[in-house]
């Protein structure tokens, strides 16, 4: 009996779900004495130029689309759609990261929070799940 496609891609789904949840959690957290603040992914969508907004949103949209494509039956192209969704999410995040100055990179790594690490871990888990899926 053939396995259900959704159970075969469990790591892929978990990875993209972790990415989407990480986007909702604080990605950056700053505290200066009595002042503190945090920024989640949707806060980043509201800042910057239009391309940066779109790239930040692609992280979340790609992750959600990958999960949805896992459960939809789109025929023989299902794995391709899932791969494209994962790539869209990763490319959006990489664009946001590499579109920042080197000074900002030094500051960013001092203020990253749990959401940032969840996004990166989710991508790694999803890649492993996609590659190991037979």
C-alpha positions as CSV (number, residue, x, y, z in Angstrom):
1,X,0.0,0.0,0.0
2,X,1.4,3.4,-1.0
3,X,2.2,5.9,1.8
4,X,0.2,9.1,2.0
5,X,2.2,11.9,0.4
6,X,1.6,14.2,3.4
7,X,3.2,11.8,5.8
8,X,6.2,11.4,3.6
9,X,6.9,15.1,3.7
10,X,6.5,15.5,7.4
11,X,10.0,17.1,7.9
12,X,9.3,19.5,5.0
13,X,6.0,20.6,6.5
14,X,7.4,20.9,10.0
15,X,10.3,23.0,8.6
16,X,8.1,25.4,6.8
17,X,5.7,25.6,9.7
18,X,8.6,26.5,12.0
19,X,9.6,29.2,9.4
20,X,6.1,30.7,9.4
21,X,5.9,30.7,13.2
22,X,9.4,32.3,13.4
23,X,8.2,35.1,11.1
24,X,5.4,35.8,13.6
25,X,7.7,35.8,16.6
26,X,10.2,38.6,17.5
27,X,13.0,38.5,14.9
28,X,14.9,41.4,16.4
29,X,14.8,42.5,20.1
30,X,16.4,45.6,21.5
31,X,16.6,46.8,25.0
32,X,18.2,50.0,26.2
33,X,17.6,50.3,29.9
34,X,13.9,51.0,30.4
35,X,13.3,51.1,26.7
36,X,12.8,47.8,24.8
37,X,11.1,46.7,21.7
38,X,10.9,43.8,19.3
39,X,10.1,43.4,15.6
40,X,8.4,40.5,14.0
41,X,8.2,39.8,10.2
42,X,5.1,41.8,9.6
43,X,6.7,44.8,11.3
44,X,9.5,44.4,8.8
45,X,7.0,44.4,5.9
46,X,5.9,47.8,7.0
47,X,9.4,49.3,6.8
48,X,11.9,49.9,4.1
49,X,11.5,50.2,0.3
50,X,8.9,48.3,-1.7
51,X,11.3,45.5,-2.8
52,X,12.3,44.9,0.8
53,X,8.7,44.8,1.9
54,X,7.9,42.2,-0.8
55,X,11.0,40.2,0.0
56,X,10.1,40.1,3.7
57,X,6.6,39.0,2.9
58,X,7.9,36.3,0.6
59,X,9.5,34.5,3.6
60,X,6.1,34.0,5.1
61,X,4.1,33.5,1.9
62,X,6.6,30.9,0.6
63,X,6.5,29.0,3.8
64,X,2.7,28.9,3.9
65,X,2.5,28.0,0.2
66,X,4.9,25.1,0.7
67,X,2.7,23.7,3.5
68,X,-0.4,24.1,1.3
69,X,1.2,22.5,-1.7
70,X,2.1,19.5,0.4
71,X,-1.5,18.8,1.1
72,X,-3.0,19.8,-2.3
73,X,-3.0,17.2,-5.0
74,X,-1.6,19.1,-8.0
75,X,-0.5,16.0,-9.9
76,X,3.0,15.2,-11.0
77,X,4.2,18.8,-10.4
78,X,3.6,18.7,-6.7
79,X,7.2,18.3,-5.7
80,X,8.2,21.1,-8.1
81,X,5.6,23.5,-6.6
82,X,6.8,22.6,-3.1
83,X,10.4,23.3,-4.1
84,X,9.5,26.6,-5.7
85,X,7.7,27.7,-2.5
86,X,10.7,26.8,-0.4
87,X,13.0,28.6,-2.8
88,X,10.8,31.7,-2.7
89,X,10.9,31.8,1.1
90,X,14.6,31.4,1.2
91,X,15.3,33.9,-1.6
92,X,13.1,36.5,0.1
93,X,15.0,36.1,3.4
94,X,18.4,36.2,1.7
95,X,17.5,39.3,-0.2
96,X,16.5,41.0,3.1
97,X,19.7,39.9,4.7
98,X,22.1,40.8,1.9
99,X,20.4,44.1,1.1
100,X,21.6,45.4,4.4
101,X,24.9,47.2,4.9
102,X,27.8,45.5,6.6
103,X,27.5,47.9,9.6
104,X,23.9,46.7,9.9
105,X,25.0,43.1,9.8
106,X,27.3,43.7,12.8
107,X,24.4,45.2,14.7
108,X,21.8,42.7,13.5
109,X,23.7,39.7,15.0
110,X,23.7,41.4,18.4
111,X,19.9,41.9,18.4
112,X,18.5,38.8,16.7
113,X,15.9,37.0,18.6
114,X,14.1,33.6,18.6
115,X,12.1,34.3,15.4
116,X,15.3,34.8,13.3
117,X,16.7,31.5,14.4
118,X,13.4,29.7,14.0
119,X,13.2,30.9,10.4
120,X,16.8,29.7,9.6
121,X,16.2,26.4,11.4
122,X,12.9,25.9,9.6
123,X,14.6,26.4,6.2
124,X,17.2,23.8,7.1
125,X,14.6,21.3,8.3
126,X,12.5,21.9,5.2
127,X,15.5,21.4,2.9
128,X,16.4,18.1,4.7
129,X,12.8,17.0,4.5
130,X,12.6,17.8,0.7
131,X,16.0,16.1,-0.1
132,X,15.3,13.0,2.0
133,X,11.7,12.5,0.6
134,X,11.7,9.6,-1.9
